[in-house]
Amino acid sequence: MVTVDECRQALHDLAAKLAANAEAQGHLDLDRTLACRVTDLGTAFHGRITGGRLIDIADGDDPKAKIALISSGADLIALIEGRLDVTRAIASRQVTIKANPFDLLKLRKLL
């Protein structure tokens, strides 16, 4: 079983990867709030995706977030580390992403 600290660190690792990708790919026109809800740990994190970067990561949920990612802690970490394919995870309902369909298309460019 994973811990809240491991999930938090995985999100910070994701932020670092996105920052590196943003440098290489250029500016992505997406500015949305993000909530990451970890179901098995009963915790959540929130932040903001802007310019292809994930910034302002903090503990706690944002019920008004424009994009919500819902998963178990282990699936969240596997997804961020690249051990879990996002398309398969969504199809098998291991991971749920609630977002506008156009935002989902833009998010695919980040990953």
N, C-alpha and C positions, 0 to 999 in steps of 0.2 A: 504494500500500500504506500502511496506517495504522500508527501506532506504538503501543507500550505506553502511552506518556504520553498519547496522544490517547484511548485507551480508558479510561484512569484518569480523565481529565478528563470524558469523557462520562458516566461513572458518578457523578461528583460533580455534574454538571449535572442528572442524573436525580434525585439526592438533593434538590437544591434545588427542582426541580419538584414532587416528591412532598411536600416540606415545605409548599410554597405550597398545594397541593391539600388537604393535611390540615387546614390552617387553614380553608379554605373549606367542606370537606365534613364536617368533624367527625371523630371518632375511628372508626377501622376496627379491628375485633377480629381482628388477625392479628399473631402474634409468631413469626417463623420466621427461621432462619439461611438465608443465600443465598450460593451460589457462582456465579460468572460465569466460565466457562471459554472462553478465546479460542483456538480451535483453530489458526489459521494462525500465531499468534505464540508458541504454546507457553507461554502464561502464563495466570494465573487471578487472580481477585480474590474477596474474600469480605466479607460484611457481615451486617447484621441488618435485617429489616423489622419494625418495631414501631409500632403506632399510626398506620399509614399513611405512615410515614417510613422512609427508608433511612439507617441510621446505621452507624458504625464500619467504614467502607470501608477495607480494607487489601489489600496485595498478598499473593498466595499462595492456594492452594486450601483448601477446607474439605470433605474427603471425607464428612463426616457431615452436611453441610448438608441441610436439609429441602426446599429448593428449589434446583434447579440450572438455570442458563441456559447453553446451549452454542451458540456461533456463531463465525463469523469476525469479525475486528476491524471490517471494513467494514460487515458486517451489523449488528453491535452498535451502531455509531455511527449508522447509518441508522435503526435501530429507535428509539433514544433521541431522535434529532432529529425523528422523525415522518415520515421519508421512506419508511419500510418499514412496511407494515401487519402487525401482529403475527399476525393470523389467517392471512393469506396466507403469511407467513414460516414459520409452523409447518406449514401444509398442504404447502408446497413443500420442507419440511425444510431451509430455510436456517437456521432457528433451532429448537433443541430445548429444551423446558422439561420438566424432570422434577420432578413435584410431586404431592402428593395432589390428587385431583380437586376436593375442596372448597376447598383452598387456591387452585387455579386460578380458581375462581369468585370468590373474594375478591380475587385479584390483578387481575382484569378491572376491578374497581371503582377500583383505583388508576390505571389507564391511561385 
